[in-house]
Amino acid sequence: MKVSKRLRQMVLCLSALSLGAPCLGAAGPAADRNLAAEIEKLTIAVERLADQQEAERQLAEQRVLSRKLDTAIAYLNFRSRRIEMLEQDLQEMRVSRNQMDTILMQMDEKGRLLEADARSGTIGSSPEAVKARREHELRIKLFQERMEQMDQEMVLLENKIQGLQGEISSVESFVQRHLEF
């Protein structure tokens, strides 16, 4: 682009000098007209070349933008699939967590029944009954720990999903700016 501007300036300067300067061969007005016609042809050719260079530059820019858009779209597809998989995992974890809540309620009910039996004296405080209550309490405690761990895993997964969604938002805006929707 800079070269073509300089070339135009040089041709214009040359034509101004040629038209204003006396002819060395003193060939007369016909030679001056021929020289002016040649300079006009040269000027047109230079302008055509400059236009062609500008068109090629614009085409190259368009190709670069097209490659960037292709890459951005591929990235969005990849990240979107990844987010979908993580959301599916999160949904499965929520279902499992809800099932665990139901199981914990059943375990609590069983624990209350064991305590009621121990208080009423039907089973009494036999070593087997005490052992059964302790095992049941330990199972409940381990189950609750597993549920807490699952809650933490779900929070981490939700944060990861949000992070991925944040990453793709800038890429989405780039694609939307450069594509006509």
N, C-alpha and C positions, 0 to 999 in steps of 0.2 A: 504494500500500500504506500509506504514512504518512497519506495523506488519509483513508482508510477507518478507520484506527485512531482518528484524531482525531474523525472524525464519530461513531463509536460512543461515544467518551468523552463527547462533547457530548450525544448523545441520552440516555445513561445519567444524566448530570448533570441534564439537563432533566427526565427522568422522576422522578429522586429529589427534585428541588425541587418538581415539580408535585404529587407524591403527599404530600410532607411539608408543603407550604405550604397555608394555608387558602385556600379558593376566594374569589375576589374578589366573585363574584356571589352567593355563598352559595346556590347552587342545590341543594346537598344531595348525598347519597351517590350518587344516580343519575348526576349530572353528573360526579362523581369517577370512577365506573366507566367512563363514556363516555370521559373524558379518559385514563384508564389504558388502555382498549382502543385508543384512537387512538395513544397512545405505543407500545404493544406492536406495532401494525401498522407504525408508523414504524421501530421498531427492527428488525423482521423485514425490511422493505424495504431498510434500510441494510445489514444483514448480507448479504442477497442480492446487493446491488450490490457490496459488498466481495468476496464470493466470485466474482462475475462478473469483476471487475477482476483478481483473482488468476489466474483461469483464462486470461484474455486475456494477462496478463503471461507465464505459463508457455507459452502457445501461441506468443507472439512469440519467447521464448527458444528454443523448439524449432525455429522457422523459421530463426532465425539459425544455430543449430547445424547444421541440415540444409544450409543454404547453405555453411557452412564445410566440412562433410563432402563435399558435391558438389565443391567446389573442390579439396579435398585429394585426393580420388579421381582427379579429372582430372589433377592434378599428378603423382600416382603413376603413372598410365597413361603420361603424356608422358615422365617420367623413365625409367620401365621400358623403354619403346620405345627411348629414346636409349641406355640401357645395353646393351640387346640389340644395337643396331646397332654400338656400339663393341666389344662382345665378339666380334661377327662379324668386324669389321675386324681385331681382334687375332688371332683364329684364322687368318684369311687371311694375316696377316703371319708368323705362326709357320710356316705351311705353306711360304710363300715362303722364309723363313729356313732351313728344313730343306732345301729344294731347293738353296739357295745353298751350304749345307754340302757337299752331294753334288757340286755343280759345282766347288767349291774343291778337294775331294779329287781330282777328275779333273784339274784344272789342276795340282795339285801333282805328280800322277803324270806328266803330260806334261812338267813342268819337270825332274823326275828323269831322264826319258828323254832330254831335250835335253842335260842335263849328262853323262849316261853316254855319249851319242854323242860329245860334245865331248872327253871324256877318252879314249875308245877311239880317237879319231882318225879315225872314219869320216867325220865332217863336218869335223873339224878346227877350227881357230880362224879360219876364214875370216871376213871382215867380215860376211857375211850371217848366219853362225851366231851371232856375237856380238850382232848387231842383233836376231836372233830371240829370243835368251835375254833380252836387256834388255827387249824389248817384252813378253815373257811375264812377266817379273818385275814390270814396271809394271802389267800387267793384273791380276796377282795382288794387288798392293798396292792398286790401285783397288777391286778386288772386296772385299778385306778391309775397306777403309774404308767401303764401302757396307754391308757386313754390320754393322760397328760402329755406323754411323748407324741402321741398322734396329733393332739391339738397343736403342739409346737411345730410339728412337721407341716401341718396345714398352713400355719402362719408363714412359715418359710416359703412354702410353695406359692402362697398368695403374693408374697413380696417378690418372688422371682417372676411371676406372671406380670405383675405391675412393672417391674424393671424392663422386661422384654417389650411390653407395650409402649413404654416410654422411649425405648431405643428406636422402635419403628415409626414413631410419630413424626420425627424429623424427616425420615426417608419418605413417608407418605406425603408430607407437605411438598417435598421436592418433586415427587412424581406428579402430584396434582397441579403444581405450578407450571410444569412443562408439558403436560398432556391436556388436551381439551376434552372436558367431560360435559 
